[in-house]
Each structure stands twice: as structure tokens, then as C-alpha cells.
């Protein structure tokens, strides 16, 4: 149901009083998300469409490298986390059931997936293997902030690779680097892949995917030769020094830029397989630990980063790949008028042609309709009113830059309209 008169899109004129990040302000104002409590957010229909656009891109690229999708529980036995030494992580939610059994709400799934692999994989013939899922994560965040950027509950895609040795792990890691690069390119975001810190994940190496924007709570340093790293990693690297408020590398100044972490990948080595007994038998029948790596992406963070990077003073301006709808159709005619009949016909033609269209058929003034369209930020806005009947043309606005597009014929064949809309669509960023 994509008639705005029947669609749940509660736009607001003012942002929440506590909102600081642009994405927080605009996603609430545009009717994409609503807060339930500190760090707890609901995705409303249009917002969920954007979130699932990201999920679809990630799923396609994971499948393309041979990863297999599954689903593991959020609620897990605490004992697994005790064995890996991660039970005392401060952000980990811990609880007990009615029988007194210790449980956790997972903030990532290394323990769960290694538990299963330890039971399933027996031989070198079972390797290599990549599995992934999209699952809710729970994090006892000390300072939830910035809308969906730092929350206590969120959905993450995490994948895990399993190999017989380090060389195999490096191959699977390289596959993920290529897949992640393609994912970021397809979303339309500006991003950097930077050297990262393994942190509480442990292991032998990591990279982070960073989207530069003013609301970013991480700092990355960038060099003219393509060097990119987070500040902590950079300062531990040879040749990098802090000079006053800035940084240099081999004497050359580095650019400091705030960014949102939207993905991370870790070479875990045998850290989890050793702790949880995930081994395999090689050709000689010798038992060896499985080499692992893990790979995370936050769809919500990609959505927020897109808002941050492309919004203007009028609202959101989605990249084509993430937009909740391709076309925002606005009618300026009241029910029963020729201009409303014409707009209804255009809506039906677009629907029948498979175009993702949101139709603003509300009993509201042109100013309110145009303001809401610019706030929501769909790439194409088509307007049908009295002027359209006089000229025989549908007015077109391209959201990025708020430019007028080439007018479309109001009286042509539906196929011609669909071709023209598709050509416009393909030309957009």
C-alpha cells in the first residue's frame, strides 16, 4: 500500500530535542524511525524499506562468494562465553532463567558459530566454509546516542570463515575484502577501508570500513599516498607521530577526518577454535585447530551514514540504491477533479510497470506535500496538477541538487512513460 493517505509515515516539522546528529534529526522527522527507550529504536515502514535495501545488497554479495545463510539465537548459554574469556565484557547483557541457568544476550556470534562448527566439522574435506546471518544483537551501551548510530539493540550481518590453515584464512579474508568493497560501492557511500584494532575480538589482524561524515565518533587519518588507518592503529605504526593537534607520517602531514564505522573484519586465527575445541583431522589423521575469521556489517549504520553524507538543508537525499521509493508522485488535484484523475492514472501506470512509487494523494496543500517529499528524499519527484493538464506534461524534480528534470508526457502510452522514468532513474547517483 503506497498511497500516502493510507501509509504510516508520521513526518515532523521539528527534530527531537536531544538530537545532535543530522541523521538522528532527519530520520525521525521523515517518519523513518521512532524511539522506544534509550538506545531502542523501531523502524517504521519507509525506514525499514531502506534498511532492507542494504540487507539485500549485502546478501547478494555474501552469496556471490559462496557464503551460506543460517540463523543463530541471540539468547545463549553463558558457559561458552566463559570458555572464550569474554563473559566479563562490560557491554554484554547477562541474565539467568527461572532455573538459575546463566545466559547472555549476544552482541556477536563467534561463540555460537564455533560451538556448532566444533560439532559438525570433522575432516579437512569439510573445509573451507563460510556461513553468515542477519541477526539482532544486544549491547549494554553506556551512552546510547545519535539515533540508530549507537544503540542497545541492532541488526548486524556477521559472517564467519573456517579454514585448515592461515593461508586459507587469508584467502577467505581477501574474498570478504572484495565483497565488502563491492557492497560499499553499491550503496553509493564514500568510504575508506582502514587498518583497525582487533580489540575484544582478538586475533591477528583487522580492517574497518569507515564512512566519513561530521557525526562520526571515530577518527581516521589519511595520507596522500592512499594510507588510511584509525588513529589508535596509526599511532602504533612506525613513522607516525602526533604533532600538536595533528599527525604526520614520515614527516608528511596526515589529514584527520571523523567517520562512522559501518563494517569491520577480523582475522581471528585459532583464538575461538582453541577455546571451544573446533578441530579437524588432516590427510594424515592429525588433529588441528580450525583457522577462523569474522566479518560484520551494520545495515542501520550504512543507512545513517547515507543520510549524513547526502542530506541538504531541505532533508534527506538518498542514493539510488537505498531509497525507500524510486518515485514520489504528488497530485495537486482534489478528488473528482481532472488533475486528480490524471495523477491516479499515472500512479496505476507506474505500479503496473513495477516502479517503486509513493503516491501523495493526501488532502493537503502543495507546500506541505513538497516539503514532505524533500524531507523523505526519494530520488525522483513527479508532480501532476492543473498546470500538467494545460501543458500535457508531468513535472519532474531530481532530489539530488533539487534540479528540474525533463518533463514527461502526460498523454503518452504507459510504456513510453515507463521508459522515460527508467532512463531518468538510471542517470541518477
C-alpha positions in Angstrom: 0.0 0.0 0.0 1.8 3.1 -1.2 -0.9 5.8 -1.1 0.4 8.3 1.4 -3.2 8.8 2.7 -3.0 5.2 4.0 0.7 4.8 4.6 2.4 5.1 8.1 4.8 8.0 7.5 4.5 10.3 10.5 6.6 13.3 9.4 7.6 16.0 11.9 8.4 19.7 11.5 10.8 19.7 14.4 13.6 17.2 15.4 13.7 15.6 18.8 15.1 18.0 21.5 18.0 15.7 22.3 19.1 15.1 18.7 22.5 16.2 17.7 23.5 14.1 14.7 21.9 15.1 11.4 20.8 11.5 10.7 19.0 11.4 14.1 17.1 14.6 13.3 16.2 13.7 9.8 15.3 10.1 10.2 12.8 11.0 13.0 11.4 14.0 11.1 11.0 11.9 7.9 9.0 9.3 9.7 11.6 6.5 9.3 12.3 5.6 12.9 10.8 6.1 16.4 12.4 5.8 19.8 11.0 3.4 22.5 13.7 3.9 25.1 17.4 4.8 25.5 19.1 3.1 22.6 16.0 1.2 21.5 14.5 2.2 18.1 11.7 0.9 16.0 11.9 1.1 12.2 8.7 2.4 10.6 7.7 1.1 7.1 9.6 3.6 4.9 12.7 3.3 7.2 12.5 -0.5 7.1 12.4 -0.4 3.3 15.7 1.4 3.3 17.2 -0.9 5.9 16.2 -3.9 3.8 17.7 -2.4 0.7 21.1 -2.6 2.5 20.3 -6.1 3.6 19.6 -7.2 0.0 22.9 -5.8 -1.3 24.8 -7.5 1.5 23.0 -10.8 1.0 23.8 -10.8 -2.8 27.5 -10.1 -2.2 27.8 -12.7 0.5 26.1 -15.3 -1.6 28.4 -14.4 -4.5 31.5 -15.5 -2.5 29.9 -18.8 -1.6 28.7 -17.9 1.9 25.7 -19.9 3.2 23.0 -18.1 5.2 21.7 -19.5 8.5 20.3 -18.1 11.8 21.7 -18.5 15.3 20.0 -17.4 18.6 20.5 -14.2 20.4 20.0 -15.9 23.8 23.0 -18.2 24.5 24.5 -20.2 27.4 27.0 -18.1 29.4 29.3 -21.0 29.6 30.5 -20.6 26.0 31.5 -17.0 26.7 33.2 -18.1 29.9 35.3 -20.5 27.9 36.4 -17.9 25.5 37.2 -15.4 28.3 34.5 -12.9 27.1 31.9 -13.3 29.7 33.2 -10.3 31.6 32.8 -7.9 28.7 31.1 -4.9 30.2 28.7 -4.4 27.3 27.4 -8.0 27.4 23.9 -8.4 28.8 23.8 -11.2 31.3 20.8 -12.9 32.9 19.5 -16.1 34.5 16.4 -18.1 33.6 13.9 -19.4 36.1 16.1 -22.5 36.8 19.1 -20.3 37.6 21.0 -21.1 34.4 23.3 -18.3 33.3 22.6 -16.8 29.9 23.8 -13.9 27.8 22.2 -11.8 25.0 24.8 -12.0 22.3 26.5 -8.9 21.0 28.2 -11.0 18.3 28.2 -14.7 17.4 31.7 -16.1 17.4 30.9 -18.4 20.4 27.7 -19.7 18.9 29.1 -20.5 15.4 32.3 -22.1 16.8 30.2 -24.3 19.0 28.3 -25.6 16.0 31.4 -26.0 13.8 33.1 -27.9 16.6 30.3 -30.5 16.4 29.9 -30.6 12.6 33.4 -30.3 11.0 35.4 -33.5 11.3 37.8 -33.6 8.4 39.8 -31.4 6.1 37.3 -32.4 3.5 34.7 -30.2 5.3 36.8 -27.1 4.8 36.8 -24.3 3.7 33.4 -23.0 4.8 31.7 -19.6 5.1 28.4 -19.0 6.9 26.5 -15.8 7.7 23.3 -14.5 9.2 21.4 -11.3 9.8 20.5 -11.2 13.5 19.6 -8.9 16.3 22.5 -8.0 18.6 22.2 -6.7 22.2 24.7 -4.3 23.7 24.6 -2.7 27.1 25.7 0.6 25.7 26.8 3.0 28.3 25.9 6.1 26.3 23.3 5.4 23.6 23.3 8.4 21.2 22.9 9.7 17.7 19.7 7.9 16.8 20.5 4.5 15.2 24.2 5.0 15.2 24.8 3.9 18.8 22.1 1.7 20.2 21.5 -1.1 22.6 19.8 -3.3 20.1 20.6 -3.5 16.4 20.7 -5.9 13.4 24.1 -7.0 12.1 25.2 -9.2 9.3 28.0 -11.3 10.6 29.8 -13.9 8.6 32.4 -16.4 9.6 35.0 -18.3 7.6 36.7 -21.6 8.6 39.9 -22.9 7.1 42.5 -25.5 7.7 45.5 -23.1 8.0 46.5 -19.4 7.9 46.9 -19.4 4.1 43.3 -20.5 3.7 42.1 -17.9 6.2 43.9 -15.2 4.3 42.1 -16.4 1.1 38.7 -16.2 2.7 39.6 -12.8 4.2 40.6 -11.5 0.8 37.2 -12.7 -0.6 35.4 -10.7 2.1 37.5 -7.6 1.4 36.4 -7.7 -2.3 32.8 -8.4 -1.3 32.8 -5.5 1.3 34.3 -3.1 -1.3 31.6 -4.0 -3.7 28.9 -3.6 -1.0 30.1 -0.1 -0.1 30.4 0.9 -3.8 26.9 -0.3 -4.5 25.4 1.7 -1.6 26.8 4.9 -3.1 28.7 5.8 0.1 32.1 7.5 0.3 34.1 5.1 2.4 37.6 4.1 3.4 39.0 0.7 4.3 41.4 1.3 7.1 43.7 -0.7 9.3 41.9 -1.5 12.6 42.5 -2.8 16.1 41.4 -6.3 17.0 40.0 -5.1 20.4 37.9 -7.6 22.4 37.5 -9.8 19.3 41.1 -10.9 19.5 43.1 -12.4 16.6 45.9 -11.4 14.3 44.6 -8.5 12.3 41.6 -6.4 11.4 40.2 -3.7 9.0 37.4 -1.3 9.5 35.1 0.3 6.8 34.6 3.9 7.6 32.1 6.4 6.1 33.4 10.0 6.6 30.9 12.4 8.0 30.6 15.1 10.6 28.6 12.9 13.0 31.3 10.2 13.1 32.5 9.3 16.5 35.7 7.7 15.2 38.7 9.5 13.9 40.7 8.3 10.9 44.0 9.6 9.4 44.5 9.8 5.7 47.7 10.2 3.7 48.3 11.5 0.2 49.7 8.1 -0.8 46.4 6.3 0.0 47.3 5.5 3.6 44.3 5.2 5.9 44.0 3.9 9.4 42.2 4.7 12.6 44.1 6.9 15.0 45.0 4.2 17.5 46.5 1.9 14.9 48.3 4.8 13.2 50.0 5.9 16.4 51.4 2.4 16.9 52.8 2.2 13.4 56.4 3.2 12.6 56.8 6.7 11.2 53.5 8.1 12.6 53.7 10.9 15.2 51.3 13.3 16.8 52.3 16.9 16.4 50.1 19.2 18.4 46.5 18.6 17.2 47.7 16.9 14.0 49.5 13.8 12.8 52.4 13.1 10.5 53.7 10.0 8.8 57.4 10.0 7.9 57.3 13.8 8.2 54.3 14.2 5.9 51.1 15.7 7.4 48.1 13.4 7.7 44.5 14.5 7.3 42.2 13.8 10.3 38.6 13.1 9.5 35.6 12.0 11.6 33.8 8.9 10.3 31.2 6.3 11.1 32.3 2.7 11.4 29.9 0.7 9.1 31.8 -2.6 8.9 34.7 -4.5 10.3 36.6 -7.7 9.5 38.8 -9.7 11.8 41.4 -12.4 11.3 40.7 -14.5 14.4 43.2 -17.2 13.9 42.6 -20.1 16.3 41.5 -17.9 19.2 38.0 -19.3 19.4 38.6 -22.8 17.9 41.2 -23.4 20.6 38.8 -22.3 23.4 35.8 -24.3 22.1 37.5 -27.4 20.7 36.8 -26.7 17.0 39.4 -29.1 15.3 39.7 -31.1 12.1 41.7 -34.2 11.0 44.2 -33.6 8.2 45.2 -36.1 5.5 47.5 -37.9 8.0 44.8 -38.2 10.6 46.4 -35.5 12.7 44.1 -33.2 14.7 44.5 -29.4 14.0 42.6 -26.3 15.1 40.4 -24.6 12.6 41.5 -21.1 11.4 38.7 -18.5 11.6 37.9 -15.0 10.6 34.7 -13.0 11.3 33.1 -10.1 9.3 30.5 -7.7 10.4 28.3 -5.0 8.7 25.7 -2.8 10.3 22.8 -2.0 7.9 21.5 0.7 10.2 24.9 2.4 10.3 25.0 2.4 6.5 21.5 4.0 6.4 22.6 6.7 8.8 25.8 7.3 7.0 23.9 7.8 3.7 21.7 10.4 5.4 24.7 12.2 6.9 26.7 12.2 3.6 23.9 13.3 1.2 21.4 15.4 3.1 20.9 19.1 2.4 19.0 21.8 4.3 15.7 20.5 3.0 16.0 16.9 4.1 17.4 13.5 3.0 18.7 12.8 -0.5 19.0 9.1 -0.9 21.5 7.4 -3.2 19.5 5.4 -5.8 20.4 2.0 -4.3 19.0 2.8 -0.8 15.9 5.0 -1.5 12.7 3.7 0.1 10.9 4.5 -3.2 12.2 5.4 -6.6 9.4 7.9 -7.3 7.5 10.2 -5.1 4.3 11.1 -7.1 2.5 14.2 -5.9 -1.0 15.1 -7.0 -2.2 18.7 -6.7 -5.8 17.9 -7.6 -8.7 17.2 -5.2 -10.8 14.0 -5.6 -13.1 14.2 -8.6 -11.1 16.7 -10.5 -9.5 16.0 -13.9 -6.0 16.6 -12.5 -6.6 14.0 -9.7 -7.9 11.5 -12.3 -4.7 12.1 -14.4 -2.5 11.6 -11.3 -4.4 8.4 -10.4 -3.8 7.1 -14.0 0.0 7.9 -13.7 0.1 6.1 -10.4 -1.5 3.0 -11.8 0.8 3.0 -14.9 3.8 3.2 -12.6 2.6 0.5 -10.3 1.7 -1.8 -13.2 5.2 -1.2 -14.6 6.9 -2.3 -11.4 8.1 1.1 -10.3 8.5 1.6 -6.6 6.3 4.6 -6.2 4.9 6.5 -3.2 1.8 8.4 -4.1 0.9 11.6 -2.1 -2.8 11.6 -2.5 -3.5 13.3 0.8 -5.9 16.2 1.3 -3.0 18.7 2.0 -1.6 21.8 0.3 1.2 21.8 -2.2 3.6 23.4 0.2 3.2 20.6 2.8 3.4 17.9 0.1 6.6 19.3 -1.5 8.2 19.8 1.9 7.5 16.2 2.9 8.8 14.9 -0.4 12.0 16.8 0.0 12.3 15.6 3.6 11.9 11.9 2.7 14.3 12.3 -0.2 13.2 9.9 -2.9 15.4 10.4 -6.0 12.6 11.4 -8.4 9.5 13.6 -7.7 6.8 13.7 -10.2 4.0 16.3 -9.9 0.6 16.2 -11.6 -1.7 19.3 -11.2 -3.7 21.8 -13.2 -0.6 23.0 -15.0 0.1 19.5 -16.1 -3.3 19.3 -17.9 -2.6 22.6 -19.6 0.9 21.7 -20.8 0.3 17.9 -21.2 3.4 17.3 -19.2 4.3 15.8 -15.8 6.7 18.0 -13.8 9.9 16.3 -12.7 12.3 17.2 -9.9 15.6 15.4 -9.3 16.0 15.3 -5.5 19.9 15.5 -5.5 20.5 19.2 -6.0 16.8 19.9 -6.3 17.1 20.3 -10.1 14.2 20.3 -12.5 14.3 17.2 -14.8 13.0 16.8 -18.3 9.2 16.9 -18.3 7.4 13.7 -19.1 4.4 13.3 -21.4 1.1 13.1 -19.6 -0.8 11.7 -22.5 1.6 9.2 -24.0 1.5 5.4 -23.8 2.3 3.8 -20.4 5.3 2.0 -22.0 6.7 5.4 -23.1 6.3 6.8 -19.6 8.0 3.8 -18.0 10.9 4.0 -20.4 11.3 7.7 -19.7 11.2 7.2 -15.9 13.7 4.3 -16.2 16.1 6.5 -18.2 15.9 9.2 -15.6 16.4 6.7 -12.8 19.5 5.2 -14.5 21.1 8.6 -14.8 20.9 9.3 -11.0 23.7 8.7 -8.5 
